[in-house]
Amino acid sequence: MNAKELNDKSPDELRTQLAELKKESFNLRFQQATGALENTAQMRRVRRDAARVKTVLNQKAAAAAATE
């Protein structure tokens, strides 16, 4: 996932995607705690994807506030 793909989505779609990423992050943390997580790089990918989504949401909110 990259920022260009995220810029094309609506804020509602971004919020939905952020919720999914948070659920996935929780599941990965649970797997790590139980020793079932095989690919630890997934945690980093999910955390960074969530940060990208938050960044794009904040940019869209700032742009909307600037036009008002």
CHARMM internal coordinates of N, CA and C (Angstrom, degrees):
IC EDIT
DIST 1 N 1 CA 1.4411
DIST 1 CA 1 C 1.5253
ANGL 1 N 1 CA 1 C 108.42
DIST 1 C 2 N 1.3176
ANGL 1 CA 1 C 2 N 115.95
DIHE 1 N 1 CA 1 C 2 N 134.22
DIST 2 N 2 CA 1.4547
ANGL 1 C 2 N 2 CA 118.84
DIHE 1 CA 1 C 2 N 2 CA 176.41
DIST 2 CA 2 C 1.5218
ANGL 2 N 2 CA 2 C 110.36
DIHE 1 C 2 N 2 CA 2 C -128.15
DIST 2 C 3 N 1.3065
ANGL 2 CA 2 C 3 N 115.92
DIHE 2 N 2 CA 2 C 3 N 171.21
DIST 3 N 3 CA 1.4614
ANGL 2 C 3 N 3 CA 121.25
DIHE 2 CA 2 C 3 N 3 CA -174.49
DIST 3 CA 3 C 1.5259
ANGL 3 N 3 CA 3 C 112.17
DIHE 2 C 3 N 3 CA 3 C -65.15
DIST 3 C 4 N 1.3280
ANGL 3 CA 3 C 4 N 118.30
DIHE 3 N 3 CA 3 C 4 N -31.23
DIST 4 N 4 CA 1.4604
ANGL 3 C 4 N 4 CA 120.62
DIHE 3 CA 3 C 4 N 4 CA 179.23
DIST 4 CA 4 C 1.5249
ANGL 4 N 4 CA 4 C 110.86
DIHE 3 C 4 N 4 CA 4 C -62.62
DIST 4 C 5 N 1.3283
ANGL 4 CA 4 C 5 N 116.36
DIHE 4 N 4 CA 4 C 5 N -42.49
DIST 5 N 5 CA 1.4633
ANGL 4 C 5 N 5 CA 120.03
DIHE 4 CA 4 C 5 N 5 CA 178.11
DIST 5 CA 5 C 1.5264
ANGL 5 N 5 CA 5 C 110.41
DIHE 4 C 5 N 5 CA 5 C -63.85
DIST 5 C 6 N 1.3156
ANGL 5 CA 5 C 6 N 116.27
DIHE 5 N 5 CA 5 C 6 N -38.96
DIST 6 N 6 CA 1.4638
ANGL 5 C 6 N 6 CA 120.30
DIHE 5 CA 5 C 6 N 6 CA -177.78
DIST 6 CA 6 C 1.5162
ANGL 6 N 6 CA 6 C 112.06
DIHE 5 C 6 N 6 CA 6 C -70.99
DIST 6 C 7 N 1.3190
ANGL 6 CA 6 C 7 N 117.89
DIHE 6 N 6 CA 6 C 7 N -33.16
DIST 7 N 7 CA 1.4671
ANGL 6 C 7 N 7 CA 121.11
DIHE 6 CA 6 C 7 N 7 CA -179.80
DIST 7 CA 7 C 1.5226
ANGL 7 N 7 CA 7 C 111.86
DIHE 6 C 7 N 7 CA 7 C -64.58
DIST 7 C 8 N 1.3356
ANGL 7 CA 7 C 8 N 116.48
DIHE 7 N 7 CA 7 C 8 N -25.41
DIST 8 N 8 CA 1.4589
ANGL 7 C 8 N 8 CA 120.50
DIHE 7 CA 7 C 8 N 8 CA -178.45
DIST 8 CA 8 C 1.5273
ANGL 8 N 8 CA 8 C 112.31
DIHE 7 C 8 N 8 CA 8 C -80.41
DIST 8 C 9 N 1.3185
ANGL 8 CA 8 C 9 N 117.44
DIHE 8 N 8 CA 8 C 9 N -11.59
DIST 9 N 9 CA 1.4633
ANGL 8 C 9 N 9 CA 121.11
DIHE 8 CA 8 C 9 N 9 CA -176.79
DIST 9 CA 9 C 1.5263
ANGL 9 N 9 CA 9 C 110.76
DIHE 8 C 9 N 9 CA 9 C -91.59
DIST 9 C 10 N 1.3273
ANGL 9 CA 9 C 10 N 114.21
DIHE 9 N 9 CA 9 C 10 N 155.70
DIST 10 N 10 CA 1.4679
ANGL 9 C 10 N 10 CA 119.98
DIHE 9 CA 9 C 10 N 10 CA 178.11
DIST 10 CA 10 C 1.5267
ANGL 10 N 10 CA 10 C 109.24
DIHE 9 C 10 N 10 CA 10 C -79.93
DIST 10 C 11 N 1.3289
ANGL 10 CA 10 C 11 N 117.37
DIHE 10 N 10 CA 10 C 11 N 160.83
DIST 11 N 11 CA 1.4700
ANGL 10 C 11 N 11 CA 119.94
DIHE 10 CA 10 C 11 N 11 CA 178.28
DIST 11 CA 11 C 1.5300
ANGL 11 N 11 CA 11 C 113.31
DIHE 10 C 11 N 11 CA 11 C -57.56
DIST 11 C 12 N 1.3284
ANGL 11 CA 11 C 12 N 117.41
DIHE 11 N 11 CA 11 C 12 N -35.66
DIST 12 N 12 CA 1.4680
ANGL 11 C 12 N 12 CA 119.88
DIHE 11 CA 11 C 12 N 12 CA 178.57
DIST 12 CA 12 C 1.5266
ANGL 12 N 12 CA 12 C 111.01
DIHE 11 C 12 N 12 CA 12 C -65.51
DIST 12 C 13 N 1.3235
ANGL 12 CA 12 C 13 N 116.63
DIHE 12 N 12 CA 12 C 13 N -41.88
DIST 13 N 13 CA 1.4611
ANGL 12 C 13 N 13 CA 120.28
DIHE 12 CA 12 C 13 N 13 CA 177.49
DIST 13 CA 13 C 1.5247
ANGL 13 N 13 CA 13 C 110.63
DIHE 12 C 13 N 13 CA 13 C -63.82
DIST 13 C 14 N 1.3272
ANGL 13 CA 13 C 14 N 116.39
DIHE 13 N 13 CA 13 C 14 N -38.83
DIST 14 N 14 CA 1.4601
ANGL 13 C 14 N 14 CA 120.54
DIHE 13 CA 13 C 14 N 14 CA 179.47
DIST 14 CA 14 C 1.5283
ANGL 14 N 14 CA 14 C 111.11
DIHE 13 C 14 N 14 CA 14 C -65.63
DIST 14 C 15 N 1.3304
ANGL 14 CA 14 C 15 N 116.74
DIHE 14 N 14 CA 14 C 15 N -40.98
DIST 15 N 15 CA 1.4688
ANGL 14 C 15 N 15 CA 119.59
DIHE 14 CA 14 C 15 N 15 CA 178.53
DIST 15 CA 15 C 1.5285
ANGL 15 N 15 CA 15 C 111.10
DIHE 14 C 15 N 15 CA 15 C -64.41
DIST 15 C 16 N 1.3319
ANGL 15 CA 15 C 16 N 116.24
DIHE 15 N 15 CA 15 C 16 N -38.69
DIST 16 N 16 CA 1.4611
ANGL 15 C 16 N 16 CA 120.48
DIHE 15 CA 15 C 16 N 16 CA 177.22
DIST 16 CA 16 C 1.5201
ANGL 16 N 16 CA 16 C 110.34
DIHE 15 C 16 N 16 CA 16 C -64.01
DIST 16 C 17 N 1.3144
ANGL 16 CA 16 C 17 N 116.04
DIHE 16 N 16 CA 16 C 17 N -43.53
DIST 17 N 17 CA 1.4574
ANGL 16 C 17 N 17 CA 120.20
DIHE 16 CA 16 C 17 N 17 CA 179.78
DIST 17 CA 17 C 1.5310
ANGL 17 N 17 CA 17 C 110.83
DIHE 16 C 17 N 17 CA 17 C -65.52
DIST 17 C 18 N 1.3154
ANGL 17 CA 17 C 18 N 117.31
DIHE 17 N 17 CA 17 C 18 N -37.70
DIST 18 N 18 CA 1.4661
ANGL 17 C 18 N 18 CA 120.97
DIHE 17 CA 17 C 18 N 18 CA 178.15
DIST 18 CA 18 C 1.5243
ANGL 18 N 18 CA 18 C 110.58
DIHE 17 C 18 N 18 CA 18 C -63.99
DIST 18 C 19 N 1.3156
ANGL 18 CA 18 C 19 N 116.98
DIHE 18 N 18 CA 18 C 19 N -40.62
DIST 19 N 19 CA 1.4667
ANGL 18 C 19 N 19 CA 120.63
DIHE 18 CA 18 C 19 N 19 CA 178.02
DIST 19 CA 19 C 1.5310
ANGL 19 N 19 CA 19 C 110.39
DIHE 18 C 19 N 19 CA 19 C -62.68
DIST 19 C 20 N 1.3219
ANGL 19 CA 19 C 20 N 116.53
DIHE 19 N 19 CA 19 C 20 N -41.62
DIST 20 N 20 CA 1.4693
ANGL 19 C 20 N 20 CA 120.38
DIHE 19 CA 19 C 20 N 20 CA 178.30
DIST 20 CA 20 C 1.5222
ANGL 20 N 20 CA 20 C 110.95
DIHE 19 C 20 N 20 CA 20 C -64.03
DIST 20 C 21 N 1.3246
ANGL 20 CA 20 C 21 N 116.89
DIHE 20 N 20 CA 20 C 21 N -40.90
DIST 21 N 21 CA 1.4584
ANGL 20 C 21 N 21 CA 120.38
DIHE 20 CA 20 C 21 N 21 CA 179.21
DIST 21 CA 21 C 1.5220
ANGL 21 N 21 CA 21 C 111.54
DIHE 20 C 21 N 21 CA 21 C -65.62
DIST 21 C 22 N 1.3173
ANGL 21 CA 21 C 22 N 116.78
DIHE 21 N 21 CA 21 C 22 N -37.07
DIST 22 N 22 CA 1.4643
ANGL 21 C 22 N 22 CA 120.05
DIHE 21 CA 21 C 22 N 22 CA 177.82
DIST 22 CA 22 C 1.5260
ANGL 22 N 22 CA 22 C 110.92
DIHE 21 C 22 N 22 CA 22 C -65.78
DIST 22 C 23 N 1.3394
ANGL 22 CA 22 C 23 N 117.18
DIHE 22 N 22 CA 22 C 23 N -39.77
DIST 23 N 23 CA 1.4585
ANGL 22 C 23 N 23 CA 120.85
DIHE 22 CA 22 C 23 N 23 CA 176.99
DIST 23 CA 23 C 1.5253
ANGL 23 N 23 CA 23 C 110.30
DIHE 22 C 23 N 23 CA 23 C -63.78
DIST 23 C 24 N 1.3387
ANGL 23 CA 23 C 24 N 115.46
DIHE 23 N 23 CA 23 C 24 N -43.61
DIST 24 N 24 CA 1.4580
ANGL 23 C 24 N 24 CA 119.66
DIHE 23 CA 23 C 24 N 24 CA 179.31
DIST 24 CA 24 C 1.5247
ANGL 24 N 24 CA 24 C 110.94
DIHE 23 C 24 N 24 CA 24 C -63.38
DIST 24 C 25 N 1.3180
ANGL 24 CA 24 C 25 N 116.62
DIHE 24 N 24 CA 24 C 25 N -39.88
DIST 25 N 25 CA 1.4585
ANGL 24 C 25 N 25 CA 121.31
DIHE 24 CA 24 C 25 N 25 CA 178.25
DIST 25 CA 25 C 1.5244
ANGL 25 N 25 CA 25 C 110.38
DIHE 24 C 25 N 25 CA 25 C -61.74
DIST 25 C 26 N 1.3310
ANGL 25 CA 25 C 26 N 116.92
DIHE 25 N 25 CA 25 C 26 N -43.47
DIST 26 N 26 CA 1.4583
ANGL 25 C 26 N 26 CA 120.92
DIHE 25 CA 25 C 26 N 26 CA 178.16
DIST 26 CA 26 C 1.5280
ANGL 26 N 26 CA 26 C 110.76
DIHE 25 C 26 N 26 CA 26 C -60.30
DIST 26 C 27 N 1.3301
ANGL 26 CA 26 C 27 N 115.93
DIHE 26 N 26 CA 26 C 27 N -46.02
DIST 27 N 27 CA 1.4625
ANGL 26 C 27 N 27 CA 120.20
DIHE 26 CA 26 C 27 N 27 CA -179.71
DIST 27 CA 27 C 1.5247
ANGL 27 N 27 CA 27 C 111.46
DIHE 26 C 27 N 27 CA 27 C -62.31
DIST 27 C 28 N 1.3293
ANGL 27 CA 27 C 28 N 116.82
DIHE 27 N 27 CA 27 C 28 N -40.17
DIST 28 N 28 CA 1.4623
ANGL 27 C 28 N 28 CA 120.29
DIHE 27 CA 27 C 28 N 28 CA 179.24
DIST 28 CA 28 C 1.5287
ANGL 28 N 28 CA 28 C 111.17
DIHE 27 C 28 N 28 CA 28 C -66.44
DIST 28 C 29 N 1.3303
ANGL 28 CA 28 C 29 N 116.69
DIHE 28 N 28 CA 28 C 29 N -40.07
DIST 29 N 29 CA 1.4654
ANGL 28 C 29 N 29 CA 119.71
DIHE 28 CA 28 C 29 N 29 CA 177.44
DIST 29 CA 29 C 1.5272
ANGL 29 N 29 CA 29 C 110.56
DIHE 28 C 29 N 29 CA 29 C -63.46
DIST 29 C 30 N 1.3225
ANGL 29 CA 29 C 30 N 116.36
DIHE 29 N 29 CA 29 C 30 N -39.78
DIST 30 N 30 CA 1.4594
ANGL 29 C 30 N 30 CA 120.67
DIHE 29 CA 29 C 30 N 30 CA 178.64
DIST 30 CA 30 C 1.5284
ANGL 30 N 30 CA 30 C 110.13
DIHE 29 C 30 N 30 CA 30 C -64.36
DIST 30 C 31 N 1.3315
ANGL 30 CA 30 C 31 N 116.77
DIHE 30 N 30 CA 30 C 31 N -43.19
DIST 31 N 31 CA 1.4644
ANGL 30 C 31 N 31 CA 120.73
DIHE 30 CA 30 C 31 N 31 CA 178.29
DIST 31 CA 31 C 1.5187
ANGL 31 N 31 CA 31 C 111.24
DIHE 30 C 31 N 31 CA 31 C -62.42
DIST 31 C 32 N 1.3188
ANGL 31 CA 31 C 32 N 116.13
DIHE 31 N 31 CA 31 C 32 N -39.77
DIST 32 N 32 CA 1.4583
ANGL 31 C 32 N 32 CA 119.45
DIHE 31 CA 31 C 32 N 32 CA 179.73
DIST 32 CA 32 C 1.5267
ANGL 32 N 32 CA 32 C 110.95
DIHE 31 C 32 N 32 CA 32 C -65.44
DIST 32 C 33 N 1.3122
ANGL 32 CA 32 C 33 N 116.50
DIHE 32 N 32 CA 32 C 33 N -39.97
DIST 33 N 33 CA 1.4579
ANGL 32 C 33 N 33 CA 120.54
DIHE 32 CA 32 C 33 N 33 CA -179.10
DIST 33 CA 33 C 1.5291
ANGL 33 N 33 CA 33 C 111.52
DIHE 32 C 33 N 33 CA 33 C -66.06
DIST 33 C 34 N 1.3294
ANGL 33 CA 33 C 34 N 116.40
DIHE 33 N 33 CA 33 C 34 N -32.97
DIST 34 N 34 CA 1.4529
ANGL 33 C 34 N 34 CA 119.93
DIHE 33 CA 33 C 34 N 34 CA -179.32
DIST 34 CA 34 C 1.5244
ANGL 34 N 34 CA 34 C 112.35
DIHE 33 C 34 N 34 CA 34 C -89.70
DIST 34 C 35 N 1.3212
ANGL 34 CA 34 C 35 N 116.90
DIHE 34 N 34 CA 34 C 35 N -5.26
DIST 35 N 35 CA 1.4553
ANGL 34 C 35 N 35 CA 120.73
DIHE 34 CA 34 C 35 N 35 CA 179.05
DIST 35 CA 35 C 1.5152
ANGL 35 N 35 CA 35 C 114.04
DIHE 34 C 35 N 35 CA 35 C 83.49
DIST 35 C 36 N 1.3192
ANGL 35 CA 35 C 36 N 117.09
DIHE 35 N 35 CA 35 C 36 N 13.63
DIST 36 N 36 CA 1.4586
ANGL 35 C 36 N 36 CA 121.11
DIHE 35 CA 35 C 36 N 36 CA -177.52
DIST 36 CA 36 C 1.5274
ANGL 36 N 36 CA 36 C 112.99
DIHE 35 C 36 N 36 CA 36 C -93.71
DIST 36 C 37 N 1.3162
ANGL 36 CA 36 C 37 N 117.79
DIHE 36 N 36 CA 36 C 37 N -7.12
DIST 37 N 37 CA 1.4620
ANGL 36 C 37 N 37 CA 121.15
DIHE 36 CA 36 C 37 N 37 CA -176.60
DIST 37 CA 37 C 1.5200
ANGL 37 N 37 CA 37 C 109.91
DIHE 36 C 37 N 37 CA 37 C -80.38
DIST 37 C 38 N 1.3334
ANGL 37 CA 37 C 38 N 116.14
DIHE 37 N 37 CA 37 C 38 N 121.55
DIST 38 N 38 CA 1.4572
ANGL 37 C 38 N 38 CA 120.70
DIHE 37 CA 37 C 38 N 38 CA -178.83
DIST 38 CA 38 C 1.5231
ANGL 38 N 38 CA 38 C 111.76
DIHE 37 C 38 N 38 CA 38 C -94.33
DIST 38 C 39 N 1.3285
ANGL 38 CA 38 C 39 N 116.58
DIHE 38 N 38 CA 38 C 39 N -41.04
DIST 39 N 39 CA 1.4593
ANGL 38 C 39 N 39 CA 120.21
DIHE 38 CA 38 C 39 N 39 CA -176.58
DIST 39 CA 39 C 1.5297
ANGL 39 N 39 CA 39 C 108.61
DIHE 38 C 39 N 39 CA 39 C -107.72
DIST 39 C 40 N 1.3226
ANGL 39 CA 39 C 40 N 116.48
DIHE 39 N 39 CA 39 C 40 N 97.58
DIST 40 N 40 CA 1.4625
ANGL 39 C 40 N 40 CA 120.22
DIHE 39 CA 39 C 40 N 40 CA -176.49
DIST 40 CA 40 C 1.5269
ANGL 40 N 40 CA 40 C 112.39
DIHE 39 C 40 N 40 CA 40 C -71.66
DIST 40 C 41 N 1.3076
ANGL 40 CA 40 C 41 N 117.39
DIHE 40 N 40 CA 40 C 41 N -17.24
DIST 41 N 41 CA 1.4652
ANGL 40 C 41 N 41 CA 120.52
DIHE 40 CA 40 C 41 N 41 CA 178.85
DIST 41 CA 41 C 1.5204
ANGL 41 N 41 CA 41 C 111.53
DIHE 40 C 41 N 41 CA 41 C -67.54
DIST 41 C 42 N 1.3213
ANGL 41 CA 41 C 42 N 117.61
DIHE 41 N 41 CA 41 C 42 N -20.01
DIST 42 N 42 CA 1.4629
ANGL 41 C 42 N 42 CA 120.79
DIHE 41 CA 41 C 42 N 42 CA 178.30
DIST 42 CA 42 C 1.5180
ANGL 42 N 42 CA 42 C 110.90
DIHE 41 C 42 N 42 CA 42 C -61.47
DIST 42 C 43 N 1.3125
ANGL 42 CA 42 C 43 N 116.83
DIHE 42 N 42 CA 42 C 43 N -37.95
DIST 43 N 43 CA 1.4695
ANGL 42 C 43 N 43 CA 120.15
DIHE 42 CA 42 C 43 N 43 CA -179.56
DIST 43 CA 43 C 1.5198
ANGL 43 N 43 CA 43 C 110.25
DIHE 42 C 43 N 43 CA 43 C -61.06
DIST 43 C 44 N 1.3010
ANGL 43 CA 43 C 44 N 116.78
DIHE 43 N 43 CA 43 C 44 N -44.40
DIST 44 N 44 CA 1.4597
ANGL 43 C 44 N 44 CA 121.38
DIHE 43 CA 43 C 44 N 44 CA -179.88
DIST 44 CA 44 C 1.5244
ANGL 44 N 44 CA 44 C 110.51
DIHE 43 C 44 N 44 CA 44 C -64.48
DIST 44 C 45 N 1.3437
ANGL 44 CA 44 C 45 N 117.07
DIHE 44 N 44 CA 44 C 45 N -42.63
DIST 45 N 45 CA 1.4614
ANGL 44 C 45 N 45 CA 121.23
DIHE 44 CA 44 C 45 N 45 CA -179.29
DIST 45 CA 45 C 1.5221
ANGL 45 N 45 CA 45 C 110.51
DIHE 44 C 45 N 45 CA 45 C -62.20
DIST 45 C 46 N 1.3274
ANGL 45 CA 45 C 46 N 117.34
DIHE 45 N 45 CA 45 C 46 N -45.57
DIST 46 N 46 CA 1.4602
ANGL 45 C 46 N 46 CA 121.70
DIHE 45 CA 45 C 46 N 46 CA -178.39
DIST 46 CA 46 C 1.5260
ANGL 46 N 46 CA 46 C 110.46
DIHE 45 C 46 N 46 CA 46 C -65.18
DIST 46 C 47 N 1.3255
ANGL 46 CA 46 C 47 N 116.01
DIHE 46 N 46 CA 46 C 47 N -42.94
DIST 47 N 47 CA 1.4702
ANGL 46 C 47 N 47 CA 119.99
DIHE 46 CA 46 C 47 N 47 CA -179.74
DIST 47 CA 47 C 1.5274
ANGL 47 N 47 CA 47 C 110.79
DIHE 46 C 47 N 47 CA 47 C -62.54
DIST 47 C 48 N 1.3149
ANGL 47 CA 47 C 48 N 116.92
DIHE 47 N 47 CA 47 C 48 N -41.51
DIST 48 N 48 CA 1.4691
ANGL 47 C 48 N 48 CA 120.25
DIHE 47 CA 47 C 48 N 48 CA 179.76
DIST 48 CA 48 C 1.5163
ANGL 48 N 48 CA 48 C 112.18
DIHE 47 C 48 N 48 CA 48 C -71.23
DIST 48 C 49 N 1.3378
ANGL 48 CA 48 C 49 N 116.87
DIHE 48 N 48 CA 48 C 49 N -37.06
DIST 49 N 49 CA 1.4655
ANGL 48 C 49 N 49 CA 119.96
DIHE 48 CA 48 C 49 N 49 CA 176.80
DIST 49 CA 49 C 1.5280
ANGL 49 N 49 CA 49 C 110.37
DIHE 48 C 49 N 49 CA 49 C -62.86
DIST 49 C 50 N 1.3299
ANGL 49 CA 49 C 50 N 116.58
DIHE 49 N 49 CA 49 C 50 N -40.47
DIST 50 N 50 CA 1.4686
ANGL 49 C 50 N 50 CA 120.18
DIHE 49 CA 49 C 50 N 50 CA 178.04
DIST 50 CA 50 C 1.5278
ANGL 50 N 50 CA 50 C 110.10
DIHE 49 C 50 N 50 CA 50 C -63.32
DIST 50 C 51 N 1.3150
ANGL 50 CA 50 C 51 N 117.01
DIHE 50 N 50 CA 50 C 51 N -39.56
DIST 51 N 51 CA 1.4676
ANGL 50 C 51 N 51 CA 120.41
DIHE 50 CA 50 C 51 N 51 CA 178.75
DIST 51 CA 51 C 1.5239
ANGL 51 N 51 CA 51 C 110.45
DIHE 50 C 51 N 51 CA 51 C -65.39
DIST 51 C 52 N 1.3318
ANGL 51 CA 51 C 52 N 117.20
DIHE 51 N 51 CA 51 C 52 N -38.02
DIST 52 N 52 CA 1.4685
ANGL 51 C 52 N 52 CA 120.17
DIHE 51 CA 51 C 52 N 52 CA 177.60
DIST 52 CA 52 C 1.5248
ANGL 52 N 52 CA 52 C 110.85
DIHE 51 C 52 N 52 CA 52 C -63.28
DIST 52 C 53 N 1.3226
ANGL 52 CA 52 C 53 N 115.93
DIHE 52 N 52 CA 52 C 53 N -43.82
DIST 53 N 53 CA 1.4634
ANGL 52 C 53 N 53 CA 120.29
DIHE 52 CA 52 C 53 N 53 CA -179.91
DIST 53 CA 53 C 1.5239
ANGL 53 N 53 CA 53 C 109.79
DIHE 52 C 53 N 53 CA 53 C -62.36
DIST 53 C 54 N 1.3258
ANGL 53 CA 53 C 54 N 117.23
DIHE 53 N 53 CA 53 C 54 N -44.24
DIST 54 N 54 CA 1.4672
ANGL 53 C 54 N 54 CA 120.64
DIHE 53 CA 53 C 54 N 54 CA 179.28
DIST 54 CA 54 C 1.5268
ANGL 54 N 54 CA 54 C 111.01
DIHE 53 C 54 N 54 CA 54 C -62.51
DIST 54 C 55 N 1.3185
ANGL 54 CA 54 C 55 N 116.82
DIHE 54 N 54 CA 54 C 55 N -39.90
DIST 55 N 55 CA 1.4625
ANGL 54 C 55 N 55 CA 120.85
DIHE 54 CA 54 C 55 N 55 CA 179.71
DIST 55 CA 55 C 1.5176
ANGL 55 N 55 CA 55 C 110.75
DIHE 54 C 55 N 55 CA 55 C -62.56
DIST 55 C 56 N 1.3249
ANGL 55 CA 55 C 56 N 116.95
DIHE 55 N 55 CA 55 C 56 N -46.18
DIST 56 N 56 CA 1.4648
ANGL 55 C 56 N 56 CA 120.44
DIHE 55 CA 55 C 56 N 56 CA -179.29
DIST 56 CA 56 C 1.5226
ANGL 56 N 56 CA 56 C 110.05
DIHE 55 C 56 N 56 CA 56 C -65.64
DIST 56 C 57 N 1.3332
ANGL 56 CA 56 C 57 N 117.33
DIHE 56 N 56 CA 56 C 57 N -39.70
DIST 57 N 57 CA 1.4738
ANGL 56 C 57 N 57 CA 119.58
DIHE 56 CA 56 C 57 N 57 CA 177.18
DIST 57 CA 57 C 1.5222
ANGL 57 N 57 CA 57 C 111.03
DIHE 56 C 57 N 57 CA 57 C -60.81
DIST 57 C 58 N 1.3220
ANGL 57 CA 57 C 58 N 117.16
DIHE 57 N 57 CA 57 C 58 N -43.52
DIST 58 N 58 CA 1.4649
ANGL 57 C 58 N 58 CA 120.83
DIHE 57 CA 57 C 58 N 58 CA 179.06
DIST 58 CA 58 C 1.5201
ANGL 58 N 58 CA 58 C 111.43
DIHE 57 C 58 N 58 CA 58 C -65.64
DIST 58 C 59 N 1.3231
ANGL 58 CA 58 C 59 N 117.37
DIHE 58 N 58 CA 58 C 59 N -37.57
DIST 59 N 59 CA 1.4626
ANGL 58 C 59 N 59 CA 120.45
DIHE 58 CA 58 C 59 N 59 CA 177.78
DIST 59 CA 59 C 1.5212
ANGL 59 N 59 CA 59 C 110.97
DIHE 58 C 59 N 59 CA 59 C -64.62
DIST 59 C 60 N 1.3287
ANGL 59 CA 59 C 60 N 115.86
DIHE 59 N 59 CA 59 C 60 N -42.16
DIST 60 N 60 CA 1.4730
ANGL 59 C 60 N 60 CA 119.41
DIHE 59 CA 59 C 60 N 60 CA 179.04
DIST 60 CA 60 C 1.5282
ANGL 60 N 60 CA 60 C 110.82
DIHE 59 C 60 N 60 CA 60 C -66.18
DIST 60 C 61 N 1.3310
ANGL 60 CA 60 C 61 N 117.10
DIHE 60 N 60 CA 60 C 61 N -38.53
DIST 61 N 61 CA 1.4609
ANGL 60 C 61 N 61 CA 120.23
DIHE 60 CA 60 C 61 N 61 CA 178.81
DIST 61 CA 61 C 1.5310
ANGL 61 N 61 CA 61 C 110.26
DIHE 60 C 61 N 61 CA 61 C -66.56
DIST 61 C 62 N 1.3204
ANGL 61 CA 61 C 62 N 117.39
DIHE 61 N 61 CA 61 C 62 N -40.35
DIST 62 N 62 CA 1.4599
ANGL 61 C 62 N 62 CA 120.50
DIHE 61 CA 61 C 62 N 62 CA 179.16
DIST 62 CA 62 C 1.5243
ANGL 62 N 62 CA 62 C 110.46
DIHE 61 C 62 N 62 CA 62 C -66.46
DIST 62 C 63 N 1.3175
ANGL 62 CA 62 C 63 N 117.04
DIHE 62 N 62 CA 62 C 63 N -38.94
DIST 63 N 63 CA 1.4592
ANGL 62 C 63 N 63 CA 120.21
DIHE 62 CA 62 C 63 N 63 CA 179.40
DIST 63 CA 63 C 1.5284
ANGL 63 N 63 CA 63 C 110.31
DIHE 62 C 63 N 63 CA 63 C -66.71
DIST 63 C 64 N 1.3196
ANGL 63 CA 63 C 64 N 117.03
DIHE 63 N 63 CA 63 C 64 N -38.17
DIST 64 N 64 CA 1.4726
ANGL 63 C 64 N 64 CA 120.50
DIHE 63 CA 63 C 64 N 64 CA 178.99
DIST 64 CA 64 C 1.5230
ANGL 64 N 64 CA 64 C 110.22
DIHE 63 C 64 N 64 CA 64 C -68.23
DIST 64 C 65 N 1.3317
ANGL 64 CA 64 C 65 N 117.67
DIHE 64 N 64 CA 64 C 65 N -37.51
DIST 65 N 65 CA 1.4509
ANGL 64 C 65 N 65 CA 120.76
DIHE 64 CA 64 C 65 N 65 CA 179.47
DIST 65 CA 65 C 1.5270
ANGL 65 N 65 CA 65 C 111.12
DIHE 64 C 65 N 65 CA 65 C -70.14
DIST 65 C 66 N 1.3140
ANGL 65 CA 65 C 66 N 116.70
DIHE 65 N 65 CA 65 C 66 N -32.26
DIST 66 N 66 CA 1.4582
ANGL 65 C 66 N 66 CA 120.31
DIHE 65 CA 65 C 66 N 66 CA -178.77
DIST 66 CA 66 C 1.5360
ANGL 66 N 66 CA 66 C 111.55
DIHE 65 C 66 N 66 CA 66 C -73.07
DIST 66 C 67 N 1.3096
ANGL 66 CA 66 C 67 N 116.81
DIHE 66 N 66 CA 66 C 67 N -27.59
DIST 67 N 67 CA 1.4764
ANGL 66 C 67 N 67 CA 119.54
DIHE 66 CA 66 C 67 N 67 CA -179.17
DIST 67 CA 67 C 1.5211
ANGL 67 N 67 CA 67 C 112.02
DIHE 66 C 67 N 67 CA 67 C -82.72
DIST 67 C 68 N 1.3250
ANGL 67 CA 67 C 68 N 117.48
DIHE 67 N 67 CA 67 C 68 N -14.37
DIST 68 N 68 CA 1.4677
ANGL 67 C 68 N 68 CA 119.79
DIHE 67 CA 67 C 68 N 68 CA -178.77
DIST 68 CA 68 C 1.4886
ANGL 68 N 68 CA 68 C 112.74
DIHE 67 C 68 N 68 CA 68 C -81.12
END
COOR INIT
IC SEED 1 N 1 CA 1 C
IC BUILD
